[in-house]
Amino acid sequence: QVHLVESGGGLVQPGGSLRLSCAASDSILSISVMGWYRQAPGKQRELVATTSPGGTTNYVDSVKGRFTISKDNAKNTVYLQMNSLKPEDPAVYYCYGHPVLSSRYYWGQGTQVTVSS
C-alpha cells in the first residue's frame, strides 16, 4: 500500500502563491500518472493537473498559466505551484497516483487552500 501525504495548503490573499507538496511512501512517480484534484463545497471534484511518468503535463483550462505541476522522483514528491490565486481556487486539494500498469489509485488526505483578503 502506497501512502500519499499532502502539505502546503493554507490561507493566502488573492493574487498570492502557494506550493503544495505530495510525498509518496514508495518510489512510484516514475511509473505513475500523478496529479491533483480539487473539490470545493457544493461542487464536483475537478481534475486540476497531471504529470505522466515521462513528465508530460496537463492542466484544466482555468489554471493554465497560473499553476505548475512538477515532480522530483528522487524525493518521491509531486508539487503543485499555484500562482495568481483567485477567489475561485479555494478547495480541498487532493493528490493522487496511478501506476500505469496497475488498476490501483492512491489518494492523499487532502489539504485545504483558502483564498481571502
C-alpha positions in Angstrom: 0.0 0.0 0.0 1.4 3.4 -1.0 0.6 6.4 1.1 0.4 9.9 -0.2 0.8 12.9 2.2 0.0 16.4 1.1 1.2 19.6 2.7 1.5 23.2 1.9 -2.1 24.4 2.0 -3.3 27.4 3.9 -4.7 30.9 3.6 -3.5 33.3 1.0 -4.7 36.6 -0.4 -6.0 36.9 -3.9 -3.0 37.1 -6.3 -0.8 35.2 -3.9 1.0 31.9 -4.2 1.2 28.6 -2.5 3.1 25.4 -3.2 1.5 22.1 -2.4 3.6 19.0 -1.9 2.7 15.4 -2.1 5.1 12.9 -0.6 4.8 9.2 -1.6 5.8 6.5 0.7 7.2 4.4 -2.1 9.0 5.0 -5.4 6.1 5.2 -7.7 6.5 8.5 -9.5 8.5 7.1 -12.4 5.8 4.6 -13.2 2.7 6.5 -12.4 0.5 9.3 -13.5 0.5 11.7 -10.6 -1.9 14.5 -10.3 -4.0 16.9 -8.3 -7.8 17.1 -7.9 -9.7 19.7 -6.0 -13.1 19.9 -4.5 -14.9 22.9 -3.3 -18.0 22.8 -1.1 -21.1 22.0 -3.2 -19.1 21.4 -6.3 -17.9 18.4 -8.2 -14.4 17.2 -7.9 -12.2 18.7 -10.6 -9.0 17.4 -12.1 -6.5 20.2 -11.9 -3.2 18.9 -13.2 -1.4 15.7 -14.1 2.1 14.6 -14.9 2.9 11.4 -16.7 5.8 9.0 -15.9 7.7 10.8 -18.6 6.9 14.2 -17.4 4.2 15.3 -19.8 1.9 17.7 -18.0 -1.7 18.6 -18.5 -3.9 21.3 -16.8 -7.5 22.2 -16.6 -8.1 25.4 -18.6 -8.9 27.5 -15.6 -5.4 27.1 -14.1 -3.3 27.2 -17.3 -0.5 29.8 -17.0 -1.0 30.0 -13.2 -0.4 26.5 -11.8 2.6 24.3 -12.5 2.9 20.6 -11.6 6.3 19.1 -11.2 7.9 16.2 -9.5 11.1 15.0 -8.0 11.4 11.3 -8.5 14.4 11.0 -6.2 12.4 12.6 -3.3 9.1 10.7 -4.3 7.4 14.1 -4.2 5.0 15.9 -6.5 4.5 19.6 -6.3 1.8 22.0 -7.4 2.9 25.6 -7.6 -0.1 27.8 -7.6 0.4 31.5 -8.5 -2.0 34.3 -9.0 -4.6 32.6 -6.9 -8.1 33.6 -7.5 -11.3 33.6 -5.4 -12.5 30.5 -7.4 -9.5 28.5 -6.5 -10.3 27.6 -2.8 -10.9 24.0 -2.3 -9.5 20.9 -0.7 -6.7 19.7 -3.0 -6.1 16.0 -3.2 -3.0 14.3 -4.6 -3.4 11.0 -6.4 -1.1 8.4 -8.0 -2.0 5.8 -10.6 0.7 3.3 -11.6 0.0 2.9 -15.3 0.4 -0.9 -15.3 -2.0 -1.2 -12.4 -5.6 -0.6 -11.8 -4.8 1.0 -8.4 -5.3 4.6 -7.5 -3.7 6.0 -4.4 -5.0 9.2 -2.7 -3.8 11.6 -0.2 -5.9 13.0 2.7 -6.3 16.4 1.1 -5.0 19.9 2.0 -7.2 23.0 2.3 -6.5 26.0 0.2 -8.3 29.2 1.1 -8.1 32.5 -0.8 -9.3 35.5 1.0 -8.4 39.1 1.7 
